[in-house]
Amino acid sequence: MLTTSTRIRIQEILIRISQGEKVTLAERIYINKNASSNQSVSAWLRKASYLQREQHDTSSTDELLNGLDLCSSDPYSTFNPEQDDLGEWFSGAPSWIRRS
């Protein structure tokens, strides 16, 4: 659970990320630390990163898909089932996704 001040700070940083503005290394570390332990912050970060990459007019279908948060958190992921082991591919996932 995030405190109100933490949530406001995180959202302020994410707004700057989504608009392509400057974000310090300390702020990025702070966001990533919270994203690795909080599923909501992780989803917010994915959406902010997506908005930063896709700064152009979108159709209503694009807006629907963006709202559903179906985009990949890593736009450069290249999982190849012929060459990659699925277990190793998920080894970098946040702790709340990994099996116990």
C-alpha positions as CSV (number, residue, x, y, z in Angstrom):
1,M,0.0,0.0,0.0
2,L,1.3,3.4,-1.0
3,T,1.1,6.5,1.1
4,T,-0.5,9.5,-0.4
5,S,2.8,11.4,-0.6
6,T,4.5,8.4,-2.2
7,R,1.8,7.9,-4.8
8,I,1.8,11.6,-5.7
9,R,5.6,11.6,-6.1
10,I,5.5,8.5,-8.2
11,Q,2.8,9.9,-10.5
12,E,4.6,13.2,-10.9
13,I,7.7,11.3,-12.1
14,L,5.7,9.1,-14.3
15,I,4.0,12.1,-16.0
16,R,7.4,13.5,-16.8
17,I,8.5,10.1,-18.2
18,S,5.4,9.8,-20.4
19,Q,6.0,13.3,-21.7
20,G,9.6,12.6,-22.5
21,E,10.9,15.2,-20.0
22,K,14.1,14.9,-17.9
23,V,14.0,12.3,-15.0
24,T,17.1,11.9,-12.8
25,L,18.8,8.6,-12.1
26,A,17.7,8.7,-8.5
27,E,14.1,9.2,-9.6
28,R,14.3,6.3,-12.0
29,I,15.8,4.0,-9.3
30,Y,13.0,5.1,-6.9
31,I,10.3,4.3,-9.6
32,N,11.9,0.9,-10.4
33,K,12.2,0.0,-6.7
34,N,8.5,0.7,-6.2
35,A,7.5,-1.0,-9.5
36,S,9.3,-4.2,-8.5
37,S,7.3,-4.4,-5.2
38,N,3.9,-3.0,-6.3
39,Q,1.9,-4.3,-9.2
40,S,0.0,-0.9,-9.7
41,V,3.3,1.1,-9.9
42,S,4.6,-1.5,-12.4
43,A,1.5,-1.0,-14.6
44,W,1.8,2.7,-14.3
45,L,5.4,2.6,-15.4
46,R,4.6,0.4,-18.4
47,K,1.9,2.8,-19.5
48,A,4.1,5.8,-19.0
49,S,6.9,4.1,-21.1
50,Y,4.4,3.2,-23.8
51,L,3.0,6.8,-23.9
52,Q,6.6,8.1,-24.2
53,R,7.2,5.8,-27.2
54,E,3.9,6.4,-28.9
55,Q,3.5,10.2,-28.9
56,H,1.1,10.5,-31.9
57,D,-2.6,10.6,-32.7
58,T,-4.2,7.2,-32.0
59,S,-7.5,5.7,-33.1
60,S,-10.2,4.6,-30.7
61,T,-9.0,1.0,-31.1
62,D,-5.5,2.0,-30.0
63,E,-6.9,3.9,-27.0
64,L,-8.9,0.8,-26.0
65,L,-5.9,-1.5,-26.2
66,N,-3.8,1.1,-24.3
67,G,-6.4,1.2,-21.6
68,L,-6.4,-2.6,-21.3
69,D,-2.6,-2.4,-20.6
70,L,-1.9,-5.3,-23.0
71,C,1.4,-3.9,-24.3
72,S,4.7,-5.5,-23.5
73,S,6.7,-4.0,-20.6
74,D,9.8,-4.4,-22.8
75,P,9.3,-3.2,-26.4
76,Y,12.5,-4.9,-27.4
77,S,11.8,-8.4,-25.9
78,T,12.6,-11.1,-28.4
79,F,11.5,-14.4,-27.0
80,N,12.0,-17.1,-29.5
81,P,10.5,-20.5,-28.4
82,E,12.9,-22.3,-30.8
83,Q,16.0,-21.0,-29.2
84,D,15.1,-19.7,-25.7
85,D,14.1,-21.5,-22.5
86,L,10.8,-20.2,-21.2
87,G,11.9,-20.5,-17.6
88,E,15.0,-18.4,-18.2
89,W,13.0,-15.9,-20.1
90,F,10.8,-15.3,-17.1
91,S,13.7,-15.2,-14.6
92,G,13.9,-11.4,-14.9
93,A,10.2,-11.0,-14.0
94,P,9.1,-9.1,-10.9
95,S,8.9,-11.2,-7.7
96,W,5.1,-11.1,-7.7
97,I,5.0,-13.0,-11.0
98,R,7.5,-15.7,-10.3
99,R,6.4,-19.0,-8.7
100,S,7.2,-19.6,-5.1
